[in-house]
């Protein structure tokens, strides 16, 4: 397992990407699908009456949860971009994107977000490798 700071220009469709949250308390993971877009799993947020939609992708954390597709800016939320390097064989990029898209479209069911057992890293790892796994859960990241 490895992490490498990345830049937007070095991203390839099918990359498993992630970004720090709350300093470095935890990381948010997703699959980069190209054209500045990311498919990722988000927990439900508290609903707020003031809803601000992203002009690029229409995302609002007050309105959207589950498996969603957002622009890279919304995914990063002002934090640092990393590319995740898996220690096991990975699926080809087109297959990674197809699987993530099938989850987004409801053709596959990942289940409800669960911080411990079905989080964003589990989702991205499954799409990339076929293994539902979170290194954060075991304290490696």
C-alpha positions in Angstrom: 0.0 0.0 0.0 1.3 3.4 -0.8 0.3 7.0 -1.2 1.8 9.5 -3.4 0.9 13.2 -3.6 -0.5 13.9 -7.0 -1.6 16.7 -9.3 -4.6 17.0 -11.5 -2.5 16.8 -14.6 -1.1 13.4 -13.5 -4.4 11.7 -12.9 -5.6 8.9 -15.2 -9.1 7.7 -15.4 -9.5 4.6 -13.1 -7.1 6.0 -10.5 -8.0 5.4 -6.8 -7.6 8.8 -5.3 -8.0 10.2 -1.9 -7.7 13.4 0.1 -7.0 14.3 3.7 -9.9 15.5 6.0 -9.8 17.2 9.3 -6.0 17.9 8.9 -4.9 14.3 8.6 -7.4 12.7 11.0 -8.8 10.6 8.2 -8.9 10.4 4.3 -11.8 10.5 1.8 -11.4 8.1 -1.2 -12.9 7.8 -4.6 -12.4 6.7 -8.2 -11.3 9.3 -10.8 -13.3 8.7 -13.9 -11.9 11.4 -16.2 -13.0 14.9 -17.3 -12.4 16.2 -13.8 -15.0 13.9 -12.2 -14.9 11.5 -9.3 -17.3 8.7 -8.2 -17.2 8.2 -4.4 -19.3 7.1 -1.4 -20.5 9.8 1.0 -22.3 9.4 4.3 -25.5 11.3 4.9 -24.9 14.8 6.3 -27.1 16.8 8.5 -29.7 18.6 6.4 -29.3 22.4 6.3 -31.9 24.8 5.0 -29.3 26.9 3.2 -28.3 24.7 0.2 -25.4 25.8 -2.0 -24.9 23.8 -5.2 -21.6 23.5 -6.9 -21.8 25.4 -10.3 -19.6 22.7 -11.9 -21.4 19.5 -10.9 -24.4 20.5 -8.8 -23.2 18.8 -5.7 -24.3 19.9 -2.2 -23.2 17.9 0.9 -26.6 18.8 2.4 -28.5 17.1 -0.4 -26.3 14.2 -1.7 -25.1 11.0 0.0 -24.5 7.4 -1.0 -22.5 6.8 -4.2 -22.2 10.0 -6.0 -20.4 11.7 -8.9 -18.9 15.1 -8.3 -16.2 17.3 -9.7 -12.7 17.0 -8.4 -13.0 20.3 -6.5 -16.0 19.1 -4.5 -14.2 15.8 -3.9 -11.1 17.5 -2.6 -13.0 20.1 -0.5 -9.9 22.3 -0.5 -7.5 19.5 0.7 -4.5 17.7 -0.8 -4.9 15.2 -3.7 -3.2 11.8 -3.4 -3.1 8.7 -5.6 -3.5 5.4 -3.9 -1.0 2.7 -4.8 -2.4 -0.8 -4.1 -0.1 -3.7 -3.1 -2.3 -6.2 -4.9 -3.2 -6.6 -8.6 -5.6 -4.0 -9.9 -8.4 -4.2 -12.5 -7.8 -2.4 -15.8 -8.9 1.2 -15.8 -11.9 0.8 -18.0 -13.2 -2.0 -15.8 -12.7 0.2 -12.7 -14.7 3.0 -14.2 -17.4 0.6 -15.4 -17.8 -0.9 -12.0 -17.9 2.5 -10.2 -20.4 3.7 -12.8 -22.6 0.6 -12.3 -22.7 1.4 -8.6 -23.6 5.0 -9.3 -26.4 3.9 -11.7 -27.8 1.4 -9.1 -26.9 -1.6 -11.3 -24.8 -2.9 -8.4 -25.5 -2.5 -4.7 -22.7 -1.5 -2.3 -25.1 -1.1 0.6 -25.4 1.8 3.0 -22.4 3.8 4.2 -20.9 2.5 7.4 -17.9 4.1 8.9 -16.3 0.8 10.0 -17.5 -1.8 7.4 -18.6 0.0 4.2 -16.8 3.4 3.9 -15.4 5.3 1.0 -12.1 3.5 1.1 -13.9 0.1 1.0 -15.8 1.3 -2.1 -12.8 2.7 -4.0 -10.7 -0.4 -3.1 -13.4 -2.7 -4.3 -13.8 -0.9 -7.6 -10.0 -0.9 -8.1 -9.1 -4.4 -7.0 -12.2 -6.4 -6.3 -11.4 -6.5 -2.6 -13.5 -4.5 -0.1 -10.8 -3.2 2.2 -9.9 -0.2 4.3 -6.3 0.4 5.4 -7.6 3.2 7.6 -9.6 0.6 9.6 -6.4 -1.2 10.6 -4.4 1.9 11.1 -2.0 1.8 8.2 -2.9 5.2 6.8 
